[in-house]
Amino acid sequence: MLTIAISKGRLQDETLALFARAGLEADGAELNSRRLIVSAIGARCRFVFVKPADVPTYVEYGVADAGVCGRDVLLEARAEVHEPLDLGLGRCRIAVAGRREVVGEDYNLLATVRVATKYPRVTADYFHERGIPIEVVTLAGSVELAPLLGLSDRIVDLVETGRTLRENGLEVIDVITESTARLIVNRASFHLKRSEVSGLVTALAGVV
Amino acid sequence: MSSLTKIPAGVQYFFDDEARLRRHVERRAVEVFAGWSYDEIILPMFDYHDLFARGMGVEQAEKTYRFVDRDGALLALRPELTSLVARTVATRFLRRPRPIRLCYSGEVFRYDEPTERGAREFHQLGLELIGQADAAADLEILLVAAEVLAALGIHDFRVALAHVDFFNGVATSLGLDEAGRARLRELIDRRSSYALDGFLREHAPQVEESWRAGFCRLTQVAGKEEALARAREVLLNERSRAAVDELAGVYEAVGALGLGEHFDIDFGDAGGLEYYTGLTFKVYVPEWGAEIGGGGRYDNLIGSFGEPEPAVGFSLSLDGLAGALARRGREAPWREHDGVREVVLGGDLAQAFREARELRARQKKVRMALNPPDPSRPRAI
């Protein structure tokens, strides 16, 4: 039986709907309870619900055989996992944003830019590639607040519709990359549970 | 924080059952190695940094813990053991008849990014078979690896076989540059067939649609005869085709030895390319979410230290084997089941030790026991 880690929150409902279309439907009664482990109808697999950023960890360690999380999370986690499918869900962008006044302003290459983000590695890579010295301020949420209060000059965050940014007087300066939900698979499970894993990949590929 | 309570990141202390289990795993593995006439080589904990850079490449050597010798030379804690073996064979074993069979058991030290699960000290059990280029040598080390696992009571392991020329042939026939090869390799390694398809459309527009689809599917495949059949359906360059034939030969041989169920052929493994030159393999065990070991043919390494010589080898992770066994915990042959004979240190000390010595002469386990401590006087801590 496969254990599949599902990102709680933004992606959860869409992910479960996709799995249901692929013939792996989470048990409704269990889902409505507050259980963190929910079996699929017919018990062909079970779902565990974890914070998005933890999905790569569960899968890399093999306590979950597969998982679904955004590419944003994968880029940050750099987990050693397989990534066989783009599920196309939860499309968004990882972008650099700042107050309207600074958009279009050149980075002063002598000064250190302070950037607030939930993605410290993605952020550091982006700015280092451009030779811009930065100080990364890692936050757990409400990143948009940082430039408003003067905690940072820029932010790097997920942008879905851009509404939160606009309402806070922020604008996208540059898009770092696009992100969608990915199916990831543990490297050992790929070999040890070969037929179940390839069954899962094929079933999902058929409904993406 | 006090350095009395804090332990440096990535190192571990082992005691009680955990220590016994690790020694048990090591003993079993070394027994199997010895059974196949591999002589143990005990290697230094550190050596010149340059040696490791020469052996495993500058990038790998970046992961070493480095320090400076009294004369200013750059040293490194050993990040792997094969380079040390290779250098020894190429220099000091010049006159020994070939093939040379050597095995080792020891810790290696690598500073790594968060992958490798945070550990920085790893215990490897491994061997090298040097000076024999044929398939018999490849087969021999596969059998030894399988026997180690069986000797530990692990019967549900899986070995994924691969061949570097499968990838090399494809990359060359596509005419990719260095960056393109690296990207192709990464996409295959992550088994991202959708991204692989996009990459090939862009960087190898000359290939036919059907080939591209077939190749992308193939990199998702690990399996037995059906995987080989699929590989042969995809029209391949000569080099890749030879690799497929070689893999088929190895698979047939392990099958004839009754080990077929443990072996798969994997066309989506593009690891170790800067090092391996032929067959490669990775070993997987339930209860351990990553490969527990692996190896392959590396015919170019010894040449970095002297005359070129063919070689194959593998290593298994003692940490992984012990971890998997601890999680099974069903039978625990490493635990002490035999009763301990308590010898009470009462009045006559000499008499007590005489008794203990007699028991020891009969191979009994003894524990010298003091009279029970006075509970009214707690021990100061």
Chai-1 contact restraints between the chains, C-beta under 6 A:
chainA,res_idxA,chainB,res_idxB,connection_type,confidence,min_distance_angstrom,max_distance_angstrom,comment,restraint_id
A,Y61,B,G289,contact,1.0,0.0,6.0,A-B,restraint_1
A,G62,B,G289,contact,1.0,0.0,6.0,A-B,restraint_2
A,E80,B,T115,contact,1.0,0.0,6.0,A-B,restraint_3
A,H82,B,R190,contact,1.0,0.0,6.0,A-B,restraint_4
A,H82,B,R191,contact,1.0,0.0,6.0,A-B,restraint_5
A,E83,B,R190,contact,1.0,0.0,6.0,A-B,restraint_6
A,E83,B,S192,contact,1.0,0.0,6.0,A-B,restraint_7
A,P84,B,R191,contact,1.0,0.0,6.0,A-B,restraint_8
A,D86,B,Y194,contact,1.0,0.0,6.0,A-B,restraint_9
A,N186,B,G289,contact,1.0,0.0,6.0,A-B,restraint_10
A,A188,B,Y284,contact,1.0,0.0,6.0,A-B,restraint_11
A,A188,B,G289,contact,1.0,0.0,6.0,A-B,restraint_12
A,H191,B,R158,contact,1.0,0.0,6.0,A-B,restraint_13
A,H191,B,A160,contact,1.0,0.0,6.0,A-B,restraint_14
A,H191,B,Y284,contact,1.0,0.0,6.0,A-B,restraint_15
A,L192,B,R158,contact,1.0,0.0,6.0,A-B,restraint_16
A,L192,B,Y284,contact,1.0,0.0,6.0,A-B,restraint_17
A,L192,B,P286,contact,1.0,0.0,6.0,A-B,restraint_18
